[in-house]
Amino acid sequence: MVEAKLTETDFQTASKRMIERYRDVEEVFDLAELMVSGDFVRSYQLIRGVLAAFATGGSLCVLCDARRPDLIESWYSVVRAVRSCVLRCRLQLLTWQELATVLPSALKKFLAAKYGITASNAPSSLSPTWHHGK
């Protein structure tokens, strides 16, 4: 599965009550480690994606802009709350900039023109590899 962010500002929030009703949530996550603000849990879309990867035995790749360190930190905050190291190994982060290194030139031009995304504008701390949660 893929959760892609290009222009959205965040990964949404949901009430703690709603999150706690999800099947397997306590098995998959250390709930105390999730980002909570009042009665709301941040990064709802990521939590939902991780639960879907768990339920299906599949993987989840989050695709986001390397110029958005807040989204990257949100991703790793959710990954840190995952109890199983086996599941954590199936959770990946890829930036649009990393993807741009291997796209056909027409798509590279589109991303550059529309969103300012190029392989060369990735922060120097990112290399064109998959980032696995630890």
Secondary structure, DSSP 4 states (H G I P E B T S, - for coil): -EEE-SS-SSS-EEEHHHHHHSTTHHHHB-GGGS-EETTEEE-HHHHHHHHHHHHHT--EEEEE-TT-HHHHHHHHHHHHTB--HHHHTTEEEEEHHHHHTTS-HHHHHHHHHHH---GGGS-TT--SS-EE--
